[in-house]
C-alpha cells in the first residue's frame, strides 16, 4: 500500500481523505494495497460504510465487557441511566481500561485506517454501549469538525453477537455525498430567529442541521440495516454518513458495542460552535495542545 501513501504525501498541505477525491476509484485501481484494504476503501467511496469481519479477538471483546462491569461497580457515579433504568453510553472508557484501549488501537484496524487517510491514524474519542441507542439518523460532523472536513471515521466494534431485536446499526447508503453547508444553516436560523442571542442561534442551528439530515438523507441513498454483526466484527463509516440506531423490538436486550472516532494524528476536532461559525479553508485556532 506504500505506493498510494507516498503519492498522497507528496503535498505538504493538509487534505481531506483521498477517498473523497473525484479520482478516488482510479487511485484505488492503481493501488497495490492488500485486497482487504482495497475492498474497505471501495465500500467507503461508494457506500460510506464497510465491515471488517472478525477483526477483534472474541476473548478481547469478552474482556471489555468484564472490565466494564468491574468499572461500573467500582465507579457508580460514572454510569448514567435512562428513564427505563438502562445504562447510557460510557464516554472515553478506552482512557481508563486497557482492554478497551486495545480494541481502540487494534493494529489491523489501524492499518486499514492508515491506508484510507494516507496518514498514521489514532483514536480520538470512544463510546461504549450496553444497549442500542435507537438514535435518529444523524451525522457526527458537528461534534468532530475538522479542517479540511471529513478527517475522521466512526469505528464500531460488536462486543457480542448483535441480535436483530436489540436495535442494530442503520445508515443511509451513499448519502455521505449529500452536501449541507453549516454556514447556510446558521444564516437561515439568524434570519428567521433574529430575536435569539448568538449562543441560542447556534444551538438552534444544530437542531436544524440534524433535522435536515434526517429529513433529506433518504433522497440521496437508501436506508439500510447494517449486515448481521458478530462478536469481533468492526464497522467503519465515513465522517459524513447519516446513521443511527434502529428501533429495538426488545429494548431490554443488550447490544454490547464500542465506537471509536479515529482521526489522522495531529488533526484537531472542533465542537459544533466552531462547525457553524468558522468560514474559509484555513483551520480555526487550535482547540487544545497536542
N, C-alpha and C positions, 0 to 999 in steps of 0.2 A: 504493500500500500504506500510505500515511501515515495513512489513516483508522483502520485497525486499530491501528497503533502508538500513535497518540495516545490511543485508548481504553484501551489496556493500560497506558500510562504515567501515567494519572490517579492511580493509587495509588503512594505512596512506599514502601510495604512491599515487600521482596523476595518474589518469587513464582517458582514453577516455570514452565516453558514453557507458553504458553497452549494449545498443542496437547494438553495433558493435562487441560484443563478439561472438565467434563461437557458444556458447551455449545460445545465446540470446532468441531464441524461447522456449527453455526448461525453462529458467528462467521465461519467461513470463507465461508459462503454470502453473508454480508453484505459481505464484504471486496471492495474494488475493486483488489486487487493484480493484477499480471500473471498470466495463466493458468498459466504455468510455475511460478510461486511457489505458487499455489493447488494445483496438481497435486502438487507435492512435499509440501506440508503435509498434504494429504488422505492421501497414501500413508503418511506418518509417523503420522498419527492412527489410521488403520485397521490398517495392516500393521506399522508400526515401521521401515520400510525404503523407500528411494526411490533412484532413479538419475537423475542429470543427464547426458544424453548429450553427448559431445564438449564438455565444459565446459573442458577444459585443452588448449591447443595441442599438437599432436603434437611439434613441434620442442622445446617446453619439456620434455616427457616424456623425449625423447631426451637432452636436456642434463643432466637429473638423473642418468640412468644413466651418462653420460660422466663427470660430476663425481664420482659415487660411485666409479667405478673409479680416478679420479685420487686421491681422498681415501684409499681403501683402500691404494693403492700407497705413498702418502707417509706414511700413519699406520697401519702394520700392527698396532700394538698396540691400536688401537681396534676392530678387527674380530675377532669371536669365531667359532669354528667348532663345528659339532655333531660327533657321533661318525662321521658319514659324510663329513666334510670340506666340508660346505656352510656358507656364511656364515649366521650368525644375524642376526636383525634388528638394525639400526643405530639407536640411540637419538638423538633430537634433532639429526638431520642438518640440519634447517632452520636451526639456530642458527649453523652454520658454512658453509653453502652457499647462495649467492644464488638459484640456480635452484630449489632445494628450498623456500626461503622464498617464492618467487614462487608456487609451487604452493599452499603452505600459506595464503597470503593472497590468492588469486585474487579479484578484485573481484566477479565474477559469482557465485561460490560464496558469498562473504561476504554478498552482498546477500540471497541465499536464507536464510542462517542468521540474519541480522538480522531478517528477517520472521518466522522460526519462533520466535525468542526475544522479539521485540518490543523488542530492545535491540541495541546495537552488539556485534558478536562478534569474537573474536580467537582465534588458535591458542594452545593451552596446552602441548601436547607432540606429538611425532611419532615414528613408527617407519617405517623404510624397509626393504623386504624384497627380496631377490633370489629367494628361494624361498618357496613356500607354507608356512604354519606347520603345517598338518594339526592345528591345535589343537582340543581338545574344545569342545563347546558350553559357553559361559560368558557371564557378564556383566562389563562393565568397571567397574561401580559401586563395588566395594570399593576400587578404586585411584584413583577420581576422585570421591570422595564430596563432595557439595555440600549446603548448606542454604539454601533448600529443595532437595529432591532433584531429580535429572534435569536439572540445568542444564549439560549438555554433550551433544555428539553426536560420534559417530565419523564421520570424513570420509575415505573410502578412494578413492584415485585409481589407476587402472590405468595403469602407465607403459609397458605393451606390450599387445598383444592377448593375452588370457588364454586359454591352451589348456586344454581340458577335462581333460587328463591331469595338469595341474600342481597340482591341489588348489584349485579355486575357492572363493570365499566360500560359506558356507551360513548359514542363520539359521532361527529358528522364527517363522514369520509370525504376527503378532498376539500373541505371548507377552510383549511388553513390558507387557502388562496383568497379568501374573502377579505377585502380591504375595508377598514373602518378607521378613519383618521381620528385620533383622540382630540386633537385641537378643534376639529369640526364639531365634535360632540360638545365640547366645552363652550364654543361660540354659540351654539344653539341654546344651551342652558342659560348663558348670560343674557341673551336676547329675550328669552321667554321668562326668566326669573331674575330680572334686574333688581328686584327688591331684596334679594338674598345677599348676604355678605360673601366675600370671596371663598371662605372656607366652606360655607354651605353650598355654594355653586359647584365647587369641585366634588363635594360629596354627592350632589345631585348628578353630576356628570358621570360619576362611577356607576350610579344606579342606571342611568340612561344607556351607558355603554353596554353594561351587562344585559339590559333589556333588548337592545338592538341585536346583540349577538344571538340571544335566544330566539328572537323573532325571525331573523333573516338568515341564519346559518343554513337552514334547511333549503334555501333557494340555491345554495352553492354546493350541495352534496347530500348524501343520503344518511339519515340517522341509522347508525349501525351498532349492534351489540357486540362487544369485544368477543372474540372466539373463546371457547371454554379454556379457562386458565387453571393450570395445575400448580401445585406447590413447586416453587422454584422457577416458574415461568416469569419472564420480565417483559413488560410492555413499555415502549418508548413512544412518546408523542411529540410532535412539532410544537414549538412555542405558541403558534397561532391557531392550533387546532381547537375548535369548540368541542368540549367533552363534559362529562358529568357522571353521576351515579344513577343507574336505572332504579325505578321503584322496586322496593323489596316486597315480594309476596309474603315473606316471613321475616319481619323486622327483628325477631328475636334470634335469628340465625346469624352466627358470626361471619365476617368476611375479612379475616386477618390479612393485612396487606401493609405495604410501606411504599410511599412515594418519595423520591429524592429529585429535587430540581438541580440540574447539573449545568454548569457554565464552563467555558474555557477559563483557564487560570488567569487571574488578574482582571476579569470582567466585573464591573460594578453593576449591581442590581439596585434599582430605584423603586420607591413606592409610588402609589397611584397619583399623589400630588404632583410629582415631577413628570409622570407619564402624561398628564393632561396639560401642563403649563410650559414644559420645555420645548422650544422650537429650534429648528435648524439641525444640520448633520453633526455638528460638534457636540461631544458629550457634555452633560452638565458637570458641575463641580463634584468631586468625589464624595461619596456618602460616608465612607469610612476609610481608614488607613489599611493598606494591605501590602 
